[in-house]
Amino acid sequence: MLASAITISLSTYAQNWKLDPSHSKINFTAKYLVISDVDGEFKKFDGTFTSTKGDFSDLQLSVSADVNSISTENDMRDKHLMSDDFFNADKFPKITFVSKGIKSLGNNKFMLSGTLTVRDVTKNVEIPLVYGGTVTDPWGNVKAGFKASGTINRKDYGLKYANAAATGEAVVGDNVEFIINAILIKQ
């Protein structure tokens, strides 16, 4: 009886996880002149994650990206992205996502729902999430891997830059694809 009470108690105990920044990435891609993609990433980000279940089917999370850490490997473009034409990093230095719920789709696939805040706009979003598994690294740290991906319309979040090329094509596409590869470390 005591053993089953201990097992039940341990199985409902919240486990906290922290992002492993050296093995995680937040990448994005946007169309340039309709003919090509421009890739970028946020170099600085943080997040907290909690789950009471080993399969993460009750995962709760909060993640933020530092807008001033944006990198497209072009300083002039990065400064433009940090300006008021796009993110206005001086006034809105963080992009945040806070989960509201998670739904299992089977085979380690989930639909994560929550609020995404960019600039001063907060919207409800759903993000497909794949759980890659949990392992213990050579130093004894328990780590879990996830991949999230999706597309947002930048104009929905006040990133309204709308210049056009001489031929009429948009310089920057409206849709921005993102891929987040996250390694979490059990605390």
Legacy VTK file of the C-alpha trace (Angstrom):
# vtk DataFile Version 3.0
C-alpha trace
ASCII
DATASET POLYDATA
POINTS 187 float
0.000 0.000 0.000
2.763 2.437 0.946
4.706 1.578 -2.236
1.721 2.342 -4.464
1.105 5.627 -2.599
4.728 6.622 -3.201
4.453 5.651 -6.890
1.273 7.693 -7.329
2.858 10.645 -5.535
5.983 10.536 -7.716
4.025 10.166 -10.953
2.083 13.394 -10.289
5.145 15.366 -9.184
5.855 18.252 -11.571
9.207 17.984 -13.300
10.876 21.213 -14.316
13.003 21.544 -17.426
15.190 24.348 -18.757
16.276 25.072 -22.339
19.782 23.943 -23.274
20.823 27.052 -25.268
23.948 25.475 -26.749
21.887 22.692 -28.365
18.686 24.579 -29.225
17.815 26.956 -32.069
15.010 29.292 -33.101
15.181 29.709 -36.887
12.929 31.538 -39.341
12.607 31.928 -43.103
10.899 34.657 -45.143
10.578 35.164 -48.890
12.739 37.828 -50.500
11.452 39.337 -53.779
9.249 36.228 -54.157
12.197 34.390 -55.732
14.271 33.249 -52.778
14.301 32.616 -49.040
16.221 34.571 -46.428
16.995 32.658 -43.239
17.624 33.990 -39.788
17.696 33.048 -36.150
17.401 34.423 -32.662
20.709 33.848 -30.899
19.388 34.501 -27.361
16.283 32.894 -25.916
15.094 31.255 -22.732
12.262 29.115 -21.526
10.763 27.137 -18.700
8.941 23.850 -19.092
6.915 21.745 -16.657
5.341 18.316 -17.017
4.073 15.703 -14.582
3.918 12.972 -17.245
6.886 11.195 -18.774
5.385 11.484 -22.275
4.982 15.289 -21.870
1.270 15.063 -22.671
0.606 17.753 -20.037
3.535 20.014 -20.966
3.289 23.651 -19.899
5.843 26.134 -21.181
6.867 29.739 -21.488
9.514 30.822 -24.012
10.959 34.215 -24.901
13.342 35.304 -27.657
15.529 38.401 -27.440
14.720 40.508 -30.536
18.105 42.263 -30.274
19.791 38.904 -30.891
18.278 38.482 -34.361
20.819 37.362 -36.947
20.484 36.940 -40.701
24.265 37.207 -41.158
23.798 40.686 -42.621
24.255 43.588 -40.168
22.305 46.098 -42.259
19.321 43.743 -42.604
19.480 42.826 -38.898
19.341 46.511 -37.923
16.381 47.004 -40.270
14.562 44.045 -38.686
15.138 45.583 -35.249
13.717 48.944 -36.427
10.095 50.090 -36.249
9.501 48.752 -39.798
9.561 45.307 -38.216
10.102 44.385 -34.535
10.913 47.781 -32.937
13.386 46.086 -30.588
13.883 49.232 -28.496
10.228 49.312 -27.488
9.422 45.568 -27.736
12.633 43.651 -26.931
11.023 40.212 -26.455
8.894 37.806 -28.437
7.021 35.465 -26.097
5.001 32.276 -26.308
3.028 30.965 -23.321
1.233 27.648 -23.631
-2.415 27.204 -22.712
-2.788 23.517 -23.532
-1.458 20.528 -25.405
-3.268 17.811 -27.339
-1.726 14.452 -28.179
-2.025 13.467 -31.845
-0.336 10.073 -31.306
3.153 8.859 -32.266
4.903 11.540 -30.144
3.146 14.325 -32.050
1.227 17.084 -30.307
-0.652 20.292 -31.033
0.468 23.007 -28.646
-1.916 25.927 -28.097
-1.021 29.215 -26.510
-0.464 32.919 -26.972
2.249 34.417 -29.151
3.204 38.030 -28.497
5.211 39.982 -31.078
5.571 43.732 -30.588
2.364 44.726 -28.778
0.141 42.141 -30.468
-0.890 38.906 -28.733
-2.718 36.191 -30.660
-3.836 32.647 -29.950
-1.876 30.143 -32.031
-1.542 26.397 -32.456
1.915 24.960 -33.076
2.672 21.390 -34.184
5.187 19.819 -31.800
7.155 16.561 -32.133
8.688 14.914 -29.079
11.957 13.255 -30.109
12.570 11.327 -26.901
14.447 11.509 -23.610
18.012 10.338 -22.915
20.698 10.665 -20.287
23.818 12.342 -21.681
27.384 11.133 -20.875
27.530 13.552 -17.895
24.357 12.239 -16.251
21.996 15.019 -17.385
18.502 13.937 -18.445
17.584 15.662 -21.716
14.451 15.710 -23.852
14.230 16.814 -27.495
11.436 18.634 -29.311
10.835 20.192 -32.714
8.158 22.811 -33.348
7.379 24.354 -36.704
4.782 26.537 -38.306
3.988 29.691 -40.239
2.728 33.074 -39.119
1.735 36.147 -41.098
4.103 38.928 -39.992
1.521 41.625 -40.735
-0.830 40.095 -38.141
1.758 41.175 -35.553
2.358 44.732 -36.756
5.438 43.994 -38.893
4.011 46.037 -41.749
7.042 46.860 -43.910
5.596 46.801 -47.441
8.154 48.064 -49.962
7.969 46.587 -53.450
10.584 45.942 -56.102
10.504 47.923 -59.367
8.552 45.037 -60.926
5.923 45.147 -58.168
6.943 42.078 -56.135
7.041 42.413 -52.370
10.566 42.814 -51.026
9.614 40.719 -47.978
6.939 38.026 -48.023
4.096 38.168 -45.521
4.411 34.579 -44.310
7.288 33.667 -42.030
8.104 30.025 -41.419
9.735 29.037 -38.147
11.473 25.937 -36.870
12.409 25.518 -33.235
14.703 22.671 -32.246
14.792 22.472 -28.470
16.782 20.342 -26.088
15.518 20.522 -22.522
17.547 19.671 -19.421
15.733 18.196 -16.441
16.246 20.348 -13.341
LINES 1 188
187 0 1 2 3 4 5 6 7 8 9 10 11 12 13 14 15 16 17 18 19 20 21 22 23 24 25 26 27 28 29 30 31 32 33 34 35 36 37 38 39 40 41 42 43 44 45 46 47 48 49 50 51 52 53 54 55 56 57 58 59 60 61 62 63 64 65 66 67 68 69 70 71 72 73 74 75 76 77 78 79 80 81 82 83 84 85 86 87 88 89 90 91 92 93 94 95 96 97 98 99 100 101 102 103 104 105 106 107 108 109 110 111 112 113 114 115 116 117 118 119 120 121 122 123 124 125 126 127 128 129 130 131 132 133 134 135 136 137 138 139 140 141 142 143 144 145 146 147 148 149 150 151 152 153 154 155 156 157 158 159 160 161 162 163 164 165 166 167 168 169 170 171 172 173 174 175 176 177 178 179 180 181 182 183 184 185 186
